[in-house]
Amino acid sequence: MRCPICGAREPREPEPPRPFCGARCKEIDLHRWLIGAYAVPGEPVELEPREQDP
Ligand SMILES: [Zn+2]
């Protein structure tokens, strides 16, 4: 498993909302999706990609 948002290989929660490592990354993904709806679709958006490394 690898989180598509932060790239973490280990989940940060016991039961993370897959394919994310945690609810936080899921929200970030949602944010990106919403931002993409108003901006250029597919353009990468950097939103605190990672705050901790394994
Ligand atoms: Zn993550």
mmCIF file of the protein (N, C-alpha, C, O) and its ligand, coordinates in Angstrom:
data_MODEL
# 
_entry.id   MODEL 
# 
loop_
_entity.id 
_entity.type 
_entity.pdbx_number_of_molecules 
1 polymer     1 
2 non-polymer 1 
# 
_entity_poly.entity_id                      1 
_entity_poly.type                           'polypeptide(L)' 
_entity_poly.nstd_linkage                   no 
_entity_poly.nstd_monomer                   no 
_entity_poly.pdbx_seq_one_letter_code       MRCPICGAREPREPEPPRPFCGARCKEIDLHRWLIGAYAVPGEPVELEPREQDP 
_entity_poly.pdbx_seq_one_letter_code_can   MRCPICGAREPREPEPPRPFCGARCKEIDLHRWLIGAYAVPGEPVELEPREQDP 
_entity_poly.pdbx_strand_id                 A 
# 
loop_
_entity_poly_seq.entity_id 
_entity_poly_seq.num 
_entity_poly_seq.mon_id 
_entity_poly_seq.hetero 
1 1  MET n 
1 2  ARG n 
1 3  CYS n 
1 4  PRO n 
1 5  ILE n 
1 6  CYS n 
1 7  GLY n 
1 8  ALA n 
1 9  ARG n 
1 10 GLU n 
1 11 PRO n 
1 12 ARG n 
1 13 GLU n 
1 14 PRO n 
1 15 GLU n 
1 16 PRO n 
1 17 PRO n 
1 18 ARG n 
1 19 PRO n 
1 20 PHE n 
1 21 CYS n 
1 22 GLY n 
1 23 ALA n 
1 24 ARG n 
1 25 CYS n 
1 26 LYS n 
1 27 GLU n 
1 28 ILE n 
1 29 ASP n 
1 30 LEU n 
1 31 HIS n 
1 32 ARG n 
1 33 TRP n 
1 34 LEU n 
1 35 ILE n 
1 36 GLY n 
1 37 ALA n 
1 38 TYR n 
1 39 ALA n 
1 40 VAL n 
1 41 PRO n 
1 42 GLY n 
1 43 GLU n 
1 44 PRO n 
1 45 VAL n 
1 46 GLU n 
1 47 LEU n 
1 48 GLU n 
1 49 PRO n 
1 50 ARG n 
1 51 GLU n 
1 52 GLN n 
1 53 ASP n 
1 54 PRO n 
# 
loop_
_struct_asym.id 
_struct_asym.entity_id 
A 1 
B 2 
# 
loop_
_chem_comp.id 
_chem_comp.type 
_chem_comp.mon_nstd_flag 
ALA 'L-peptide linking' y 
ARG 'L-peptide linking' y 
ASP 'L-peptide linking' y 
CYS 'L-peptide linking' y 
GLN 'L-peptide linking' y 
GLU 'L-peptide linking' y 
GLY 'peptide linking'   y 
HIS 'L-peptide linking' y 
ILE 'L-peptide linking' y 
LEU 'L-peptide linking' y 
LYS 'L-peptide linking' y 
MET 'L-peptide linking' y 
PHE 'L-peptide linking' y 
PRO 'L-peptide linking' y 
TRP 'L-peptide linking' y 
TYR 'L-peptide linking' y 
VAL 'L-peptide linking' y 
ZN  non-polymer         . 
# 
_pdbx_entity_nonpoly.entity_id   2 
_pdbx_entity_nonpoly.name        ? 
_pdbx_entity_nonpoly.comp_id     ZN 
# 
_pdbx_nonpoly_scheme.asym_id         B 
_pdbx_nonpoly_scheme.entity_id       2 
_pdbx_nonpoly_scheme.mon_id          ZN 
_pdbx_nonpoly_scheme.ndb_seq_num     1 
_pdbx_nonpoly_scheme.pdb_seq_num     101 
_pdbx_nonpoly_scheme.auth_seq_num    101 
_pdbx_nonpoly_scheme.pdb_mon_id      ZN 
_pdbx_nonpoly_scheme.auth_mon_id     ZN 
_pdbx_nonpoly_scheme.pdb_strand_id   A 
_pdbx_nonpoly_scheme.pdb_ins_code    . 
# 
loop_
_atom_site.group_PDB 
_atom_site.id 
_atom_site.type_symbol 
_atom_site.label_atom_id 
_atom_site.label_alt_id 
_atom_site.label_comp_id 
_atom_site.label_asym_id 
_atom_site.label_entity_id 
_atom_site.label_seq_id 
_atom_site.pdbx_PDB_ins_code 
_atom_site.Cartn_x 
_atom_site.Cartn_y 
_atom_site.Cartn_z 
_atom_site.occupancy 
_atom_site.B_iso_or_equiv 
_atom_site.pdbx_formal_charge 
_atom_site.auth_seq_id 
_atom_site.auth_comp_id 
_atom_site.auth_asym_id 
_atom_site.auth_atom_id 
_atom_site.pdbx_PDB_model_num 
ATOM   1   N  N  . MET A 1 1  ? 0.832   -1.195 0.000   1.00 0.00 ? 1   MET A N  1 
ATOM   2   C  CA . MET A 1 1  ? 0.000   0.000  0.000   1.00 0.00 ? 1   MET A CA 1 
ATOM   3   C  C  . MET A 1 1  ? 0.867   1.246  0.000   1.00 0.00 ? 1   MET A C  1 
ATOM   4   O  O  . MET A 1 1  ? 1.895   1.298  0.676   1.00 0.00 ? 1   MET A O  1 
ATOM   5   N  N  . ARG A 1 2  ? 0.457   2.229  -0.746  1.00 0.00 ? 2   ARG A N  1 
ATOM   6   C  CA . ARG A 1 2  ? 1.178   3.494  -0.778  1.00 0.00 ? 2   ARG A CA 1 
ATOM   7   C  C  . ARG A 1 2  ? 0.183   4.629  -0.950  1.00 0.00 ? 2   ARG A C  1 
ATOM   8   O  O  . ARG A 1 2  ? -0.597  4.652  -1.902  1.00 0.00 ? 2   ARG A O  1 
ATOM   9   N  N  . CYS A 1 3  ? 0.221   5.559  -0.023  1.00 0.00 ? 3   CYS A N  1 
ATOM   10  C  CA . CYS A 1 3  ? -0.725  6.671  -0.065  1.00 0.00 ? 3   CYS A CA 1 
ATOM   11  C  C  . CYS A 1 3  ? -0.443  7.553  -1.285  1.00 0.00 ? 3   CYS A C  1 
ATOM   12  O  O  . CYS A 1 3  ? 0.688   8.005  -1.466  1.00 0.00 ? 3   CYS A O  1 
ATOM   13  N  N  . PRO A 1 4  ? -1.456  7.802  -2.123  1.00 0.00 ? 4   PRO A N  1 
ATOM   14  C  CA . PRO A 1 4  ? -1.263  8.622  -3.325  1.00 0.00 ? 4   PRO A CA 1 
ATOM   15  C  C  . PRO A 1 4  ? -1.038  10.093 -3.003  1.00 0.00 ? 4   PRO A C  1 
ATOM   16  O  O  . PRO A 1 4  ? -0.607  10.857 -3.867  1.00 0.00 ? 4   PRO A O  1 
ATOM   17  N  N  . ILE A 1 5  ? -1.322  10.494 -1.779  1.00 0.00 ? 5   ILE A N  1 
ATOM   18  C  CA . ILE A 1 5  ? -1.186  11.897 -1.405  1.00 0.00 ? 5   ILE A CA 1 
ATOM   19  C  C  . ILE A 1 5  ? 0.202   12.191 -0.861  1.00 0.00 ? 5   ILE A C  1 
ATOM   20  O  O  . ILE A 1 5  ? 0.916   13.041 -1.393  1.00 0.00 ? 5   ILE A O  1 
ATOM   21  N  N  . CYS A 1 6  ? 0.582   11.498 0.189   1.00 0.00 ? 6   CYS A N  1 
ATOM   22  C  CA . CYS A 1 6  ? 1.862   11.805 0.831   1.00 0.00 ? 6   CYS A CA 1 
ATOM   23  C  C  . CYS A 1 6  ? 2.914   10.738 0.532   1.00 0.00 ? 6   CYS A C  1 
ATOM   24  O  O  . CYS A 1 6  ? 4.093   10.914 0.838   1.00 0.00 ? 6   CYS A O  1 
ATOM   25  N  N  . GLY A 1 7  ? 2.480   9.641  -0.064  1.00 0.00 ? 7   GLY A N  1 
ATOM   26  C  CA . GLY A 1 7  ? 3.435   8.619  -0.427  1.00 0.00 ? 7   GLY A CA 1 
ATOM   27  C  C  . GLY A 1 7  ? 3.820   7.703  0.722   1.00 0.00 ? 7   GLY A C  1 
ATOM   28  O  O  . GLY A 1 7  ? 4.733   6.887  0.597   1.00 0.00 ? 7   GLY A O  1 
ATOM   29  N  N  . ALA A 1 8  ? 3.127   7.839  1.831   1.00 0.00 ? 8   ALA A N  1 
ATOM   30  C  CA . ALA A 1 8  ? 3.440   7.005  2.983   1.00 0.00 ? 8   ALA A CA 1 
ATOM   31  C  C  . ALA A 1 8  ? 3.100   5.546  2.688   1.00 0.00 ? 8   ALA A C  1 
ATOM   32  O  O  . ALA A 1 8  ? 2.060   5.233  2.109   1.00 0.00 ? 8   ALA A O  1 
ATOM   33  N  N  . ARG A 1 9  ? 3.989   4.686  3.095   1.00 0.00 ? 9   ARG A N  1 
ATOM   34  C  CA . ARG A 1 9  ? 3.738   3.258  2.863   1.00 0.00 ? 9   ARG A CA 1 
ATOM   35  C  C  . ARG A 1 9  ? 3.031   2.618  4.047   1.00 0.00 ? 9   ARG A C  1 
ATOM   36  O  O  . ARG A 1 9  ? 2.440   1.544  3.946   1.00 0.00 ? 9   ARG A O  1 
ATOM   37  N  N  . GLU A 1 10 ? 3.114   3.314  5.161   1.00 0.00 ? 10  GLU A N  1 
ATOM   38  C  CA . GLU A 1 10 ? 2.437   2.788  6.346   1.00 0.00 ? 10  GLU A CA 1 
ATOM   39  C  C  . GLU A 1 10 ? 1.241   3.672  6.681   1.00 0.00 ? 10  GLU A C  1 
ATOM   40  O  O  . GLU A 1 10 ? 1.367   4.895  6.722   1.00 0.00 ? 10  GLU A O  1 
ATOM   41  N  N  . PRO A 1 11 ? 0.093   3.067  6.918   1.00 0.00 ? 11  PRO A N  1 
ATOM   42  C  CA . PRO A 1 11 ? -1.088  3.857  7.300   1.00 0.00 ? 11  PRO A CA 1 
ATOM   43  C  C  . PRO A 1 11 ? -0.885  4.524  8.645   1.00 0.00 ? 11  PRO A C  1 
ATOM   44  O  O  . PRO A 1 11 ? -0.210  3.984  9.522   1.00 0.00 ? 11  PRO A O  1 
ATOM   45  N  N  . ARG A 1 12 ? -1.469  5.694  8.803   1.00 0.00 ? 12  ARG A N  1 
ATOM   46  C  CA . ARG A 1 12 ? -1.326  6.436  10.055  1.00 0.00 ? 12  ARG A CA 1 
ATOM   47  C  C  . ARG A 1 12 ? -2.490  6.147  10.989  1.00 0.00 ? 12  ARG A C  1 
ATOM   48  O  O  . ARG A 1 12 ? -2.519  6.594  12.136  1.00 0.00 ? 12  ARG A O  1 
ATOM   49  N  N  . GLU A 1 13 ? -3.435  5.399  10.479  1.00 0.00 ? 13  GLU A N  1 
ATOM   50  C  CA . GLU A 1 13 ? -4.594  5.063  11.303  1.00 0.00 ? 13  GLU A CA 1 
ATOM   51  C  C  . GLU A 1 13 ? -4.834  3.561  11.218  1.00 0.00 ? 13  GLU A C  1 
ATOM   52  O  O  . GLU A 1 13 ? -4.455  2.921  10.237  1.00 0.00 ? 13  GLU A O  1 
ATOM   53  N  N  . PRO A 1 14 ? -5.455  3.010  12.230  1.00 0.00 ? 14  PRO A N  1 
ATOM   54  C  CA . PRO A 1 14 ? -5.733  1.565  12.241  1.00 0.00 ? 14  PRO A CA 1 
ATOM   55  C  C  . PRO A 1 14 ? -6.527  1.124  11.026  1.00 0.00 ? 14  PRO A C  1 
ATOM   56  O  O  . PRO A 1 14 ? -6.230  0.097  10.414  1.00 0.00 ? 14  PRO A O  1 
ATOM   57  N  N  . GLU A 1 15 ? -7.544  1.913  10.680  1.00 0.00 ? 15  GLU A N  1 
ATOM   58  C  CA . GLU A 1 15 ? -8.365  1.571  9.521   1.00 0.00 ? 15  GLU A CA 1 
ATOM   59  C  C  . GLU A 1 15 ? -8.483  2.794  8.626   1.00 0.00 ? 15  GLU A C  1 
ATOM   60  O  O  . GLU A 1 15 ? -9.499  3.488  8.650   1.00 0.00 ? 15  GLU A O  1 
ATOM   61  N  N  . PRO A 1 16 ? -7.457  3.058  7.844   1.00 0.00 ? 16  PRO A N  1 
ATOM   62  C  CA . PRO A 1 16 ? -7.440  4.259  6.996   1.00 0.00 ? 16  PRO A CA 1 
ATOM   63  C  C  . PRO A 1 16 ? -8.423  4.136  5.847   1.00 0.00 ? 16  PRO A C  1 
ATOM   64  O  O  . PRO A 1 16 ? -8.715  3.035  5.381   1.00 0.00 ? 16  PRO A O  1 
ATOM   65  N  N  . PRO A 1 17 ? -8.930  5.273  5.394   1.00 0.00 ? 17  PRO A N  1 
ATOM   66  C  CA . PRO A 1 17 ? -9.810  5.302  4.220   1.00 0.00 ? 17  PRO A CA 1 
ATOM   67  C  C  . PRO A 1 17 ? -9.009  5.064  2.957   1.00 0.00 ? 17  PRO A C  1 
ATOM   68  O  O  . PRO A 1 17 ? -8.451  6.003  2.390   1.00 0.00 ? 17  PRO A O  1 
ATOM   69  N  N  . ARG A 1 18 ? -8.948  3.853  2.523   1.00 0.00 ? 18  ARG A N  1 
ATOM   70  C  CA . ARG A 1 18 ? -8.118  3.509  1.370   1.00 0.00 ? 18  ARG A CA 1 
ATOM   71  C  C  . ARG A 1 18 ? -8.531  4.276  0.126   1.00 0.00 ? 18  ARG A C  1 
ATOM   72  O  O  . ARG A 1 18 ? -9.702  4.624  -0.025  1.00 0.00 ? 18  ARG A O  1 
ATOM   73  N  N  . PRO A 1 19 ? -7.581  4.545  -0.771  1.00 0.00 ? 19  PRO A N  1 
ATOM   74  C  CA . PRO A 1 19 ? -6.172  4.103  -0.697  1.00 0.00 ? 19  PRO A CA 1 
ATOM   75  C  C  . PRO A 1 19 ? -5.295  5.055  0.104   1.00 0.00 ? 19  PRO A C  1 
ATOM   76  O  O  . PRO A 1 19 ? -4.072  5.022  -0.030  1.00 0.00 ? 19  PRO A O  1 
ATOM   77  N  N  . PHE A 1 20 ? -5.887  5.890  0.925   1.00 0.00 ? 20  PHE A N  1 
ATOM   78  C  CA . PHE A 1 20 ? -5.104  6.875  1.664   1.00 0.00 ? 20  PHE A CA 1 
ATOM   79  C  C  . PHE A 1 20 ? -4.615  6.286  2.977   1.00 0.00 ? 20  PHE A C  1 
ATOM   80  O  O  . PHE A 1 20 ? -5.116  5.268  3.455   1.00 0.00 ? 20  PHE A O  1 
ATOM   81  N  N  . CYS A 1 21 ? -3.616  6.962  3.546   1.00 0.00 ? 21  CYS A N  1 
ATOM   82  C  CA . CYS A 1 21 ? -3.037  6.470  4.784   1.00 0.00 ? 21  CYS A CA 1 
ATOM   83  C  C  . CYS A 1 21 ? -3.849  6.936  5.985   1.00 0.00 ? 21  CYS A C  1 
ATOM   84  O  O  . CYS A 1 21 ? -3.709  6.399  7.084   1.00 0.00 ? 21  CYS A O  1 
ATOM   85  N  N  . GLY A 1 22 ? -4.688  7.928  5.773   1.00 0.00 ? 22  GLY A N  1 
ATOM   86  C  CA . GLY A 1 22 ? -5.493  8.433  6.869   1.00 0.00 ? 22  GLY A CA 1 
ATOM   87  C  C  . GLY A 1 22 ? -6.544  9.413  6.383   1.00 0.00 ? 22  GLY A C  1 
ATOM   88  O  O  . GLY A 1 22 ? -6.563  9.801  5.214   1.00 0.00 ? 22  GLY A O  1 
ATOM   89  N  N  . ALA A 1 23 ? -7.413  9.805  7.294   1.00 0.00 ? 23  ALA A N  1 
ATOM   90  C  CA . ALA A 1 23 ? -8.503  10.718 6.928   1.00 0.00 ? 23  ALA A CA 1 
ATOM   91  C  C  . ALA A 1 23 ? -7.954  12.047 6.425   1.00 0.00 ? 23  ALA A C  1 
ATOM   92  O  O  . ALA A 1 23 ? -8.548  12.698 5.566   1.00 0.00 ? 23  ALA A O  1 
ATOM   93  N  N  . ARG A 1 24 ? -6.804  12.435 6.978   1.00 0.00 ? 24  ARG A N  1 
ATOM   94  C  CA . ARG A 1 24 ? -6.203  13.715 6.588   1.00 0.00 ? 24  ARG A CA 1 
ATOM   95  C  C  . ARG A 1 24 ? -5.867  13.733 5.096   1.00 0.00 ? 24  ARG A C  1 
ATOM   96  O  O  . ARG A 1 24 ? -6.195  14.685 4.388   1.00 0.00 ? 24  ARG A O  1 
ATOM   97  N  N  . CYS A 1 25 ? -5.229  12.699 4.641   1.00 0.00 ? 25  CYS A N  1 
ATOM   98  C  CA . CYS A 1 25 ? -4.849  12.641 3.232   1.00 0.00 ? 25  CYS A CA 1 
ATOM   99  C  C  . CYS A 1 25 ? -6.087  12.518 2.346   1.00 0.00 ? 25  CYS A C  1 
ATOM   100 O  O  . CYS A 1 25 ? -6.109  12.992 1.210   1.00 0.00 ? 25  CYS A O  1 
ATOM   101 N  N  . LYS A 1 26 ? -7.095  11.883 2.884   1.00 0.00 ? 26  LYS A N  1 
ATOM   102 C  CA . LYS A 1 26 ? -8.333  11.780 2.121   1.00 0.00 ? 26  LYS A CA 1 
ATOM   103 C  C  . LYS A 1 26 ? -8.917  13.172 1.901   1.00 0.00 ? 26  LYS A C  1 
ATOM   104 O  O  . LYS A 1 26 ? -9.419  13.483 0.821   1.00 0.00 ? 26  LYS A O  1 
ATOM   105 N  N  . GLU A 1 27 ? -8.844  14.009 2.943   1.00 0.00 ? 27  GLU A N  1 
ATOM   106 C  CA . GLU A 1 27 ? -9.355  15.371 2.828   1.00 0.00 ? 27  GLU A CA 1 
ATOM   107 C  C  . GLU A 1 27 ? -8.506  16.185 1.858   1.00 0.00 ? 27  GLU A C  1 
ATOM   108 O  O  . GLU A 1 27 ? -9.026  16.989 1.084   1.00 0.00 ? 27  GLU A O  1 
ATOM   109 N  N  . ILE A 1 28 ? -7.209  15.969 1.910   1.00 0.00 ? 28  ILE A N  1 
ATOM   110 C  CA . ILE A 1 28 ? -6.313  16.673 0.990   1.00 0.00 ? 28  ILE A CA 1 
ATOM   111 C  C  . ILE A 1 28 ? -6.654  16.306 -0.444  1.00 0.00 ? 28  ILE A C  1 
ATOM   112 O  O  . ILE A 1 28 ? -6.671  17.161 -1.329  1.00 0.00 ? 28  ILE A O  1 
ATOM   113 N  N  . ASP A 1 29 ? -6.925  15.024 -0.665  1.00 0.00 ? 29  ASP A N  1 
ATOM   114 C  CA . ASP A 1 29 ? -7.283  14.581 -2.004  1.00 0.00 ? 29  ASP A CA 1 
ATOM   115 C  C  . ASP A 1 29 ? -8.581  15.244 -2.444  1.00 0.00 ? 29  ASP A C  1 
ATOM   116 O  O  . ASP A 1 29 ? -8.726  15.657 -3.595  1.00 0.00 ? 29  ASP A O  1 
ATOM   117 N  N  . LEU A 1 30 ? -9.520  15.338 -1.511  1.00 0.00 ? 30  LEU A N  1 
ATOM   118 C  CA . LEU A 1 30 ? -10.796 15.984 -1.816  1.00 0.00 ? 30  LEU A CA 1 
ATOM   119 C  C  . LEU A 1 30 ? -10.570 17.445 -2.165  1.00 0.00 ? 30  LEU A C  1 
ATOM   120 O  O  . LEU A 1 30 ? -11.177 17.979 -3.094  1.00 0.00 ? 30  LEU A O  1 
ATOM   121 N  N  . HIS A 1 31 ? -9.689  18.080 -1.408  1.00 0.00 ? 31  HIS A N  1 
ATOM   122 C  CA . HIS A 1 31 ? -9.345  19.486 -1.664  1.00 0.00 ? 31  HIS A CA 1 
ATOM   123 C  C  . HIS A 1 31 ? -8.778  19.639 -3.070  1.00 0.00 ? 31  HIS A C  1 
ATOM   124 O  O  . HIS A 1 31 ? -9.165  20.534 -3.821  1.00 0.00 ? 31  HIS A O  1 
ATOM   125 N  N  . ARG A 1 32 ? -7.881  18.771 -3.397  1.00 0.00 ? 32  ARG A N  1 
ATOM   126 C  CA . ARG A 1 32 ? -7.272  18.847 -4.725  1.00 0.00 ? 32  ARG A CA 1 
ATOM   127 C  C  . ARG A 1 32 ? -8.333  18.721 -5.802  1.00 0.00 ? 32  ARG A C  1 
ATOM   128 O  O  . ARG A 1 32 ? -8.314  19.419 -6.816  1.00 0.00 ? 32  ARG A O  1 
ATOM   129 N  N  . TRP A 1 33 ? -9.254  17.809 -5.548  1.00 0.00 ? 33  TRP A N  1 
ATOM   130 C  CA . TRP A 1 33 ? -10.307 17.564 -6.518  1.00 0.00 ? 33  TRP A CA 1 
ATOM   131 C  C  . TRP A 1 33 ? -11.158 18.813 -6.680  1.00 0.00 ? 33  TRP A C  1 
ATOM   132 O  O  . TRP A 1 33 ? -11.500 19.204 -7.796  1.00 0.00 ? 33  TRP A O  1 
ATOM   133 N  N  . LEU A 1 34 ? -11.496 19.435 -5.554  1.00 0.00 ? 34  LEU A N  1 
ATOM   134 C  CA . LEU A 1 34 ? -12.318 20.646 -5.596  1.00 0.00 ? 34  LEU A CA 1 
ATOM   135 C  C  . LEU A 1 34 ? -11.571 21.782 -6.277  1.00 0.00 ? 34  LEU A C  1 
ATOM   136 O  O  . LEU A 1 34 ? -12.137 22.499 -7.102  1.00 0.00 ? 34  LEU A O  1 
ATOM   137 N  N  . ILE A 1 35 ? -10.294 21.943 -5.929  1.00 0.00 ? 35  ILE A N  1 
ATOM   138 C  CA . ILE A 1 35 ? -9.473  22.980 -6.539  1.00 0.00 ? 35  ILE A CA 1 
ATOM   139 C  C  . ILE A 1 35 ? -9.376  22.740 -8.044  1.00 0.00 ? 35  ILE A C  1 
ATOM   140 O  O  . ILE A 1 35 ? -9.451  23.672 -8.846  1.00 0.00 ? 35  ILE A O  1 
ATOM   141 N  N  . GLY A 1 36 ? -9.211  21.495 -8.399  1.00 0.00 ? 36  GLY A N  1 
ATOM   142 C  CA . GLY A 1 36 ? -9.099  21.143 -9.809  1.00 0.00 ? 36  GLY A CA 1 
ATOM   143 C  C  . GLY A 1 36 ? -10.355 21.483 -10.585 1.00 0.00 ? 36  GLY A C  1 
ATOM   144 O  O  . GLY A 1 36 ? -10.307 21.755 -11.784 1.00 0.00 ? 36  GLY A O  1 
ATOM   145 N  N  . ALA A 1 37 ? -11.490 21.465 -9.880  1.00 0.00 ? 37  ALA A N  1 
ATOM   146 C  CA . ALA A 1 37 ? -12.758 21.761 -10.528 1.00 0.00 ? 37  ALA A CA 1 
ATOM   147 C  C  . ALA A 1 37 ? -12.824 23.218 -10.940 1.00 0.00 ? 37  ALA A C  1 
ATOM   148 O  O  . ALA A 1 37 ? -13.540 23.583 -11.872 1.00 0.00 ? 37  ALA A O  1 
ATOM   149 N  N  . TYR A 1 38 ? -12.061 24.053 -10.228 1.00 0.00 ? 38  TYR A N  1 
ATOM   150 C  CA . TYR A 1 38 ? -12.072 25.486 -10.532 1.00 0.00 ? 38  TYR A CA 1 
ATOM   151 C  C  . TYR A 1 38 ? -10.828 25.913 -11.306 1.00 0.00 ? 38  TYR A C  1 
ATOM   152 O  O  . TYR A 1 38 ? -10.801 26.979 -11.921 1.00 0.00 ? 38  TYR A O  1 
ATOM   153 N  N  . ALA A 1 39 ? -9.816  25.082 -11.268 1.00 0.00 ? 39  ALA A N  1 
ATOM   154 C  CA . ALA A 1 39 ? -8.572  25.424 -11.947 1.00 0.00 ? 39  ALA A CA 1 
ATOM   155 C  C  . ALA A 1 39 ? -8.373  24.487 -13.137 1.00 0.00 ? 39  ALA A C  1 
ATOM   156 O  O  . ALA A 1 39 ? -9.328  24.006 -13.748 1.00 0.00 ? 39  ALA A O  1 
ATOM   157 N  N  . VAL A 1 40 ? -7.120  24.250 -13.437 1.00 0.00 ? 40  VAL A N  1 
ATOM   158 C  CA . VAL A 1 40 ? -6.813  23.363 -14.551 1.00 0.00 ? 40  VAL A CA 1 
ATOM   159 C  C  . VAL A 1 40 ? -6.857  21.908 -14.080 1.00 0.00 ? 40  VAL A C  1 
ATOM   160 O  O  . VAL A 1 40 ? -6.095  21.512 -13.197 1.00 0.00 ? 40  VAL A O  1 
ATOM   161 N  N  . PRO A 1 41 ? -7.742  21.128 -14.665 1.00 0.00 ? 41  PRO A N  1 
ATOM   162 C  CA . PRO A 1 41 ? -7.830  19.721 -14.257 1.00 0.00 ? 41  PRO A CA 1 
ATOM   163 C  C  . PRO A 1 41 ? -6.516  18.984 -14.463 1.00 0.00 ? 41  PRO A C  1 
ATOM   164 O  O  . PRO A 1 41 ? -5.866  19.115 -15.500 1.00 0.00 ? 41  PRO A O  1 
ATOM   165 N  N  . GLY A 1 42 ? -6.145  18.223 -13.474 1.00 0.00 ? 42  GLY A N  1 
ATOM   166 C  CA . GLY A 1 42 ? -4.945  17.416 -13.599 1.00 0.00 ? 42  GLY A CA 1 
ATOM   167 C  C  . GLY A 1 42 ? -3.691  18.116 -13.149 1.00 0.00 ? 42  GLY A C  1 
ATOM   168 O  O  . GLY A 1 42 ? -2.639  17.493 -13.011 1.00 0.00 ? 42  GLY A O  1 
ATOM   169 N  N  . GLU A 1 43 ? -3.798  19.435 -12.913 1.00 0.00 ? 43  GLU A N  1 
ATOM   170 C  CA . GLU A 1 43 ? -2.589  20.136 -12.463 1.00 0.00 ? 43  GLU A CA 1 
ATOM   171 C  C  . GLU A 1 43 ? -2.278  19.794 -11.017 1.00 0.00 ? 43  GLU A C  1 
ATOM   172 O  O  . GLU A 1 43 ? -3.145  19.897 -10.150 1.00 0.00 ? 43  GLU A O  1 
ATOM   173 N  N  . PRO A 1 44 ? -1.065  19.394 -10.761 1.00 0.00 ? 44  PRO A N  1 
ATOM   174 C  CA . PRO A 1 44 ? -0.694  19.004 -9.401  1.00 0.00 ? 44  PRO A CA 1 
ATOM   175 C  C  . PRO A 1 44 ? -0.735  20.182 -8.438  1.00 0.00 ? 44  PRO A C  1 
ATOM   176 O  O  . PRO A 1 44 ? -0.275  21.279 -8.755  1.00 0.00 ? 44  PRO A O  1 
ATOM   177 N  N  . VAL A 1 45 ? -1.279  19.943 -7.285  1.00 0.00 ? 45  VAL A N  1 
ATOM   178 C  CA . VAL A 1 45 ? -1.368  20.981 -6.270  1.00 0.00 ? 45  VAL A CA 1 
ATOM   179 C  C  . VAL A 1 45 ? -0.642  20.503 -5.019  1.00 0.00 ? 45  VAL A C  1 
ATOM   180 O  O  . VAL A 1 45 ? -0.917  19.427 -4.488  1.00 0.00 ? 45  VAL A O  1 
ATOM   181 N  N  . GLU A 1 46 ? 0.280   21.323 -4.573  1.00 0.00 ? 46  GLU A N  1 
ATOM   182 C  CA . GLU A 1 46 ? 1.021   20.944 -3.386  1.00 0.00 ? 46  GLU A CA 1 
ATOM   183 C  C  . GLU A 1 46 ? 0.317   21.447 -2.125  1.00 0.00 ? 46  GLU A C  1 
ATOM   184 O  O  . GLU A 1 46 ? 0.208   22.649 -1.885  1.00 0.00 ? 46  GLU A O  1 
ATOM   185 N  N  . LEU A 1 47 ? -0.145  20.506 -1.349  1.00 0.00 ? 47  LEU A N  1 
ATOM   186 C  CA . LEU A 1 47 ? -0.790  20.850 -0.077  1.00 0.00 ? 47  LEU A CA 1 
ATOM   187 C  C  . LEU A 1 47 ? -0.147  20.028 1.022   1.00 0.00 ? 47  LEU A C  1 
ATOM   188 O  O  . LEU A 1 47 ? -0.611  18.940 1.361   1.00 0.00 ? 47  LEU A O  1 
ATOM   189 N  N  . GLU A 1 48 ? 0.897   20.553 1.556   1.00 0.00 ? 48  GLU A N  1 
ATOM   190 C  CA . GLU A 1 48 ? 1.597   19.843 2.624   1.00 0.00 ? 48  GLU A CA 1 
ATOM   191 C  C  . GLU A 1 48 ? 1.742   18.354 2.262   1.00 0.00 ? 48  GLU A C  1 
ATOM   192 O  O  . GLU A 1 48 ? 1.132   17.489 2.891   1.00 0.00 ? 48  GLU A O  1 
ATOM   193 N  N  . PRO A 1 49 ? 2.537   18.085 1.264   1.00 0.00 ? 49  PRO A N  1 
ATOM   194 C  CA . PRO A 1 49 ? 2.662   16.710 0.782   1.00 0.00 ? 49  PRO A CA 1 
ATOM   195 C  C  . PRO A 1 49 ? 3.075   15.736 1.856   1.00 0.00 ? 49  PRO A C  1 
ATOM   196 O  O  . PRO A 1 49 ? 2.683   14.569 1.825   1.00 0.00 ? 49  PRO A O  1 
ATOM   197 N  N  . ARG A 1 50 ? 3.853   16.194 2.793   1.00 0.00 ? 50  ARG A N  1 
ATOM   198 C  CA . ARG A 1 50 ? 4.249   15.290 3.870   1.00 0.00 ? 50  ARG A CA 1 
ATOM   199 C  C  . ARG A 1 50 ? 4.694   16.087 5.080   1.00 0.00 ? 50  ARG A C  1 
ATOM   200 O  O  . ARG A 1 50 ? 5.312   17.145 4.957   1.00 0.00 ? 50  ARG A O  1 
ATOM   201 N  N  . GLU A 1 51 ? 4.379   15.578 6.218   1.00 0.00 ? 51  GLU A N  1 
ATOM   202 C  CA . GLU A 1 51 ? 4.776   16.268 7.434   1.00 0.00 ? 51  GLU A CA 1 
ATOM   203 C  C  . GLU A 1 51 ? 5.653   15.363 8.296   1.00 0.00 ? 51  GLU A C  1 
ATOM   204 O  O  . GLU A 1 51 ? 6.195   15.777 9.321   1.00 0.00 ? 51  GLU A O  1 
ATOM   205 N  N  . GLN A 1 52 ? 5.772   14.131 7.849   1.00 0.00 ? 52  GLN A N  1 
ATOM   206 C  CA . GLN A 1 52 ? 6.646   13.232 8.590   1.00 0.00 ? 52  GLN A CA 1 
ATOM   207 C  C  . GLN A 1 52 ? 7.101   12.089 7.694   1.00 0.00 ? 52  GLN A C  1 
ATOM   208 O  O  . GLN A 1 52 ? 6.351   11.604 6.847   1.00 0.00 ? 52  GLN A O  1 
ATOM   209 N  N  . ASP A 1 53 ? 8.293   11.687 7.892   1.00 0.00 ? 53  ASP A N  1 
ATOM   210 C  CA . ASP A 1 53 ? 8.824   10.576 7.132   1.00 0.00 ? 53  ASP A CA 1 
ATOM   211 C  C  . ASP A 1 53 ? 8.930   9.353  8.026   1.00 0.00 ? 53  ASP A C  1 
ATOM   212 O  O  . ASP A 1 53 ? 9.140   9.468  9.233   1.00 0.00 ? 53  ASP A O  1 
ATOM   213 N  N  . PRO A 1 54 ? 8.787   8.200  7.432   1.00 0.00 ? 54  PRO A N  1 
ATOM   214 C  CA . PRO A 1 54 ? 8.901   6.971  8.230   1.00 0.00 ? 54  PRO A CA 1 
ATOM   215 C  C  . PRO A 1 54 ? 10.266  6.846  8.900   1.00 0.00 ? 54  PRO A C  1 
ATOM   216 O  O  . PRO A 1 54 ? 10.521  5.869  9.605   1.00 0.00 ? 54  PRO A O  1 
HETATM 217 ZN ZN . ZN  B 2 .  ? -1.054  9.968  3.207   1.00 0.00 2 101 ZN  A ZN 1 
# 
